Amino acid sequence: MYHIEVSVAYMKVRDFVIAIVNAALYALVGIATTFGIFAIVVGGVRFWPSVFVPAVFSEVFGPVVGGLGAAIGIFISDMVVHGNALVSLSVGVPANFLGFYILGLVAKKARRDSKALGILAIILQFIPVAALYYLYTIKFIDFTTALVFISVAIVSGAGVAISMVMLMFRRRGYIYPNEALAYSLGLMIGSLYIGFGLWAYTYAASLNIVGVPPEFQTKAPFAAALIWFLWTYYTEIPFMIYLTPPIARAVEMWLKRYR
């Protein structure tokens, strides 16, 4: 019994240390992205590649490590970028914890080779297109931005689809179905929390965030919730789908070698 208790305590300390490493890397890459070091801009849309960091930690080390590290990391990043602690604690922190916790949970629990999960992951890429179409019809979003987001949905869906085809021919694709679903579902839930969380916050207090249009700072229109949701999801999902699997494989192989 004593050895079991020591082992459990060691695992908790180990997981906390790994979560802090996750947070530090996520904050560092996020801050560097914000200030243009890792910036990727297409058609006026600024992408957010740093999400692959907590995604890797969530998949390899589990949902608690991924979610906790993401929550701490985004808070550090927010304090450097906009400095509004209340917005970060009420929106950014819980959204990141929830999204990456779900990502890690699905990646660990779902069947790795389930083709049905892969198909569901592909479908998820196009669900936000309904909101995109609505925003475009009411002229809340321009054609170039809409085209960029649709292109991201196609590219992300194609990556998963190619891996599913390879799986059908008994060849290993670069991404497993459970991973594709984990990334898509976790990020979508986190993005929904951010979109509607920011929108709800504007009815309680002003965002006071530089870069947010004045009409969105207080009592933002409902369409703002949708654009924040879309912007978060489509500027992050391609990096999860294309960067996380190979890095997660490399980390897992390294851990097996040195255990």
C-alpha positions as CSV (number, residue, x, y, z in Angstrom):
1,M,0.0,0.0,0.0
2,Y,2.9,2.4,0.9
3,H,4.5,1.8,-2.5
4,I,1.2,2.4,-4.3
5,E,0.7,5.7,-2.5
6,V,4.3,6.8,-3.3
7,S,3.8,5.9,-6.9
8,V,0.5,7.9,-7.1
9,A,2.1,10.9,-5.5
10,Y,5.0,10.7,-7.9
11,M,2.7,10.5,-10.9
12,K,0.8,13.6,-9.7
13,V,4.0,15.6,-9.2
14,R,5.3,14.4,-12.6
15,D,2.1,15.4,-14.4
16,F,2.1,18.8,-12.7
17,V,5.7,19.4,-13.8
18,I,4.9,18.3,-17.4
19,A,1.8,20.6,-17.4
20,I,4.1,23.6,-16.4
21,V,6.4,22.7,-19.3
22,N,3.4,22.6,-21.6
23,A,2.2,26.0,-20.3
24,A,5.6,27.6,-20.7
25,L,6.0,26.4,-24.3
26,Y,2.4,27.3,-25.2
27,A,2.8,30.8,-23.8
28,L,6.2,31.3,-25.5
29,V,5.1,30.2,-28.9
30,G,1.8,32.1,-28.5
31,I,3.6,35.3,-27.6
32,A,6.1,34.9,-30.4
33,T,3.2,34.4,-32.8
34,T,1.4,37.5,-31.6
35,F,4.5,39.6,-32.1
36,G,5.1,38.3,-35.6
37,I,7.9,35.8,-35.1
38,F,5.8,32.7,-36.1
39,A,3.0,34.8,-37.7
40,I,1.2,33.2,-40.7
41,V,-1.2,35.6,-42.5
42,V,-3.3,34.6,-45.5
43,G,-5.8,36.9,-47.1
44,G,-5.7,39.1,-44.0
45,V,-6.5,36.2,-41.7
46,R,-3.9,35.7,-39.0
47,F,-3.4,32.1,-38.0
48,W,-2.5,30.7,-34.6
49,P,0.0,27.8,-34.9
50,S,0.9,27.5,-31.2
51,V,-2.1,25.3,-30.5
52,F,-0.1,22.2,-31.6
53,V,1.9,22.5,-28.3
54,P,-0.9,21.7,-25.8
55,A,-2.5,19.3,-28.4
56,V,0.7,17.2,-28.3
57,F,0.8,17.3,-24.5
58,S,-2.9,16.3,-24.3
59,E,-2.5,13.4,-26.6
60,V,0.8,12.0,-25.2
61,F,0.4,12.8,-21.4
62,G,-3.4,12.9,-21.0
63,P,-6.3,15.3,-20.7
64,V,-5.3,16.8,-17.3
65,V,-1.7,17.7,-18.4
66,G,-3.0,19.1,-21.7
67,G,-5.9,21.1,-20.2
68,L,-4.0,22.4,-17.2
69,G,-1.0,23.4,-19.2
70,A,-3.2,25.1,-21.9
71,A,-5.1,27.0,-19.2
72,I,-2.0,28.4,-17.5
73,G,-0.2,29.0,-20.8
74,I,-3.0,31.1,-22.3
75,F,-3.3,33.1,-19.2
76,I,0.4,34.0,-19.3
77,S,0.1,34.8,-23.0
78,D,-3.1,37.0,-22.5
79,M,-1.3,39.0,-19.8
80,V,1.5,39.8,-22.2
81,V,-0.8,40.4,-25.2
82,H,-3.8,42.4,-23.8
83,G,-3.5,42.3,-20.0
84,N,-7.2,41.9,-19.2
85,A,-7.1,39.2,-16.5
86,L,-10.9,39.1,-16.1
87,V,-11.5,38.3,-19.7
88,S,-8.7,35.7,-19.7
89,L,-9.9,34.0,-16.5
90,S,-13.6,34.0,-17.5
91,V,-13.2,33.1,-21.2
92,G,-9.7,32.1,-22.4
93,V,-8.6,29.9,-19.4
94,P,-11.8,27.7,-19.1
95,A,-12.1,27.5,-22.9
96,N,-8.5,26.2,-23.2
97,F,-8.8,23.8,-20.3
98,L,-12.1,22.4,-21.6
99,G,-11.0,22.1,-25.2
100,F,-7.7,20.4,-24.5
101,Y,-9.1,18.2,-21.8
102,I,-11.7,16.9,-24.2
103,L,-9.0,16.5,-26.9
104,G,-6.8,14.4,-24.6
105,L,-9.8,12.3,-23.3
106,V,-11.0,11.4,-26.8
107,A,-7.5,10.7,-28.0
108,K,-6.9,8.3,-25.1
109,K,-10.4,6.6,-25.0
110,A,-11.7,6.5,-28.6
111,R,-10.8,3.6,-30.9
112,R,-7.7,4.4,-32.8
113,D,-8.7,2.7,-36.1
114,S,-12.4,3.5,-36.2
115,K,-13.3,4.7,-39.7
116,A,-16.6,6.1,-38.4
117,L,-14.7,8.5,-36.2
118,G,-12.6,9.6,-39.1
119,I,-15.7,10.4,-41.2
120,L,-17.2,12.3,-38.2
121,A,-14.0,14.3,-38.0
122,I,-14.2,15.2,-41.7
123,I,-17.9,16.3,-41.3
124,L,-17.0,18.5,-38.3
125,Q,-14.7,20.6,-40.5
126,F,-17.7,21.8,-42.5
127,I,-20.3,22.3,-39.8
128,P,-19.0,25.9,-39.1
129,V,-19.5,26.7,-42.8
130,A,-23.2,27.2,-42.0
131,A,-22.3,30.1,-39.7
132,L,-19.8,31.3,-42.3
133,Y,-22.5,31.4,-44.9
134,Y,-24.8,33.3,-42.6
135,L,-22.2,35.9,-41.8
136,Y,-21.4,36.4,-45.5
137,T,-25.1,36.8,-46.5
138,I,-25.5,39.6,-43.9
139,K,-22.2,41.2,-45.1
140,F,-20.6,40.7,-41.7
141,I,-17.6,38.9,-43.3
142,D,-15.9,39.7,-46.7
143,F,-15.5,37.3,-49.6
144,T,-11.7,36.9,-49.1
145,T,-12.0,35.9,-45.5
146,A,-14.9,33.5,-46.3
147,L,-12.8,32.0,-49.0
148,V,-9.8,31.5,-46.7
149,F,-12.0,29.8,-44.1
150,I,-13.6,27.5,-46.7
151,S,-10.2,26.6,-48.0
152,V,-9.0,25.7,-44.5
153,A,-12.0,23.4,-44.1
154,I,-11.2,21.7,-47.4
155,V,-7.5,21.3,-46.6
156,S,-8.2,20.0,-43.1
157,G,-10.9,17.6,-44.3
158,A,-8.7,16.4,-47.1
159,G,-5.8,15.6,-44.8
160,V,-8.1,13.4,-42.7
161,A,-9.7,11.8,-45.8
162,I,-6.4,10.8,-47.3
163,S,-5.4,9.1,-44.1
164,M,-8.8,7.3,-44.0
165,V,-8.2,6.0,-47.5
166,M,-4.8,4.7,-46.6
167,L,-6.3,3.0,-43.6
168,M,-8.8,1.2,-45.8
169,F,-5.9,-0.3,-47.8
170,R,-4.3,-1.3,-44.5
171,R,-1.6,1.4,-44.7
172,R,-1.0,3.7,-41.8
173,G,-1.8,7.3,-42.5
174,Y,-0.1,10.2,-40.8
175,I,-3.2,10.7,-38.6
176,Y,-5.5,8.2,-36.9
177,P,-9.3,8.6,-36.8
178,N,-9.4,9.0,-33.0
179,E,-6.8,11.8,-33.3
180,A,-8.7,13.6,-36.0
181,L,-11.9,13.5,-34.0
182,A,-10.1,14.5,-30.8
183,Y,-8.6,17.6,-32.5
184,S,-11.8,18.6,-34.2
185,L,-14.1,18.1,-31.3
186,G,-11.9,19.5,-28.6
187,L,-11.1,22.6,-30.6
188,M,-14.7,23.1,-31.7
189,I,-16.0,23.1,-28.1
190,G,-13.2,25.4,-27.0
191,S,-13.9,27.8,-29.9
192,L,-17.6,27.8,-29.2
193,Y,-16.8,28.7,-25.5
194,I,-14.5,31.6,-26.7
195,G,-17.0,32.9,-29.2
196,F,-20.0,33.0,-27.0
197,G,-18.1,33.7,-23.9
198,L,-16.6,36.9,-25.3
199,W,-20.0,37.9,-26.7
200,A,-21.7,37.3,-23.2
201,Y,-18.8,39.2,-21.5
202,T,-19.5,42.3,-23.5
203,Y,-23.0,42.5,-21.9
204,A,-21.4,42.5,-18.4
205,A,-18.4,44.8,-19.0
206,S,-16.2,46.2,-21.8
207,L,-13.6,44.0,-23.3
208,N,-11.0,46.8,-23.3
209,I,-8.8,44.8,-25.7
210,V,-6.7,46.5,-28.3
211,G,-7.5,45.4,-31.8
212,V,-11.1,44.6,-31.1
213,P,-13.4,46.9,-33.1
214,P,-15.2,49.6,-30.9
215,E,-18.6,48.1,-31.8
216,F,-17.6,44.8,-30.4
217,Q,-16.2,46.1,-27.1
218,T,-19.6,46.4,-25.4
219,K,-22.9,44.8,-26.2
220,A,-21.5,43.1,-29.3
221,P,-24.0,41.9,-31.9
222,F,-24.8,38.1,-31.9
223,A,-22.8,37.9,-35.2
224,A,-19.7,38.7,-33.2
225,A,-20.0,35.4,-31.3
226,L,-20.1,33.5,-34.6
227,I,-17.1,35.4,-36.1
228,W,-15.0,34.8,-32.9
229,F,-16.0,31.1,-33.0
230,L,-15.1,30.7,-36.7
231,W,-11.9,32.7,-36.4
232,T,-10.7,30.6,-33.5
233,Y,-11.5,27.3,-35.1
234,Y,-10.3,27.8,-38.6
235,T,-7.1,29.6,-37.7
236,E,-6.1,26.7,-35.4
237,I,-7.4,23.4,-36.8
238,P,-4.9,22.9,-39.7
239,F,-2.0,23.1,-37.3
240,M,-3.5,20.5,-35.0
241,I,-4.2,18.1,-37.9
242,Y,-0.9,18.5,-39.8
243,L,1.6,19.2,-37.0
244,T,0.4,17.4,-33.9
245,P,0.4,13.7,-35.2
246,P,4.1,13.5,-36.3
247,I,5.3,15.4,-33.2
248,A,3.2,13.3,-30.9
249,R,4.7,10.1,-32.6
250,A,8.2,11.4,-32.1
251,V,7.6,12.3,-28.4
252,E,6.1,8.8,-27.8
253,M,9.0,7.1,-29.5
254,W,11.5,9.1,-27.4
255,L,9.7,8.3,-24.2
256,K,9.7,4.6,-25.0
257,R,13.4,4.7,-25.8
258,Y,14.4,6.3,-22.5
259,R,11.9,4.6,-20.1
